[in-house]
């Protein structure tokens, strides 16, 4: 088992020399999101180049907004175009999470989307892997149909209970590895396979050109979030996050008492950008609000 981190533009300009000096030799970096290569992560090229420079094995992930298998294939083509000419020694991941459009689908459609993305990646000669939370895999996918794929499971707990065999476990979002410069906000992972050896031995690399850029997808739409009823403590936590995102100052955060004793609150946030919604959704997942059905979102 080895440790790894995963990062995106949210970590800003990474000091990869400090990461390597902290003993980290593996990383997953976001390539982009949605159905257009214009949505490349602004830090991707720098992160990939610096991982190479400092001898850090890196892979990549693409955050999905797809709602059909064909859209998932398009996202895969975009991901492959972004990494064209590069040779990641770690997997290429399909990142499927609790986006409103995705949650509106049935398990069969979501499962078909996973297969579509990973089939496209594998057909191009890359090592594909599914990234999702254990809850999502167990309850929102027909997971038995995905047993042929490797899994990167997210579960912030003392053990991972993913029903599928997994090669990577994202066990913390609070910098459990204590890497300097990130406070308590960094995703940490444990790897149970020697991915560089597997990938290099198989000679996996290549790309597939994307189709012409389609019309803008759901990633460009605003979202209205309703969260609750939640405890006053969770409400304060989310209010602090909204303040840091500039949402309270913009009048986009409101709360109302959910009970007569004023012990719980219902929060209304937005309309906000897909990026802000993602940040809030991840925090709700950490607070176990998504698993309990207390996080709801709709496009505006």
Secondary structure, DSSP 4 states (H G I P E B T S, - for coil): -EEEEEE-GGG-S--HHHHHHTT--EEEEEEEETT-GGGB-TTHHHHHHHHHHTT-EEEEEEE---SSHHHHHHHHHHHHHHTTT---SS-EEEE----HHHHTS-HHHHHHHHHHHHHHHHHTT--EEEEEEHHHHHHHS-GGGGTTSEEEEE--SSS---SS--SEEEEESB-TT--TT-TT-BEEEEE-S-HHHHHHHHT-----PPPSP-S--GGGS-EEEEEEEEEHHHHHHHHHHHHHTTTTTTT-EEEEESSTTS-EEEEEEEEE-HHHHHHHHHHHHHTTTTTTT-EEEEE-
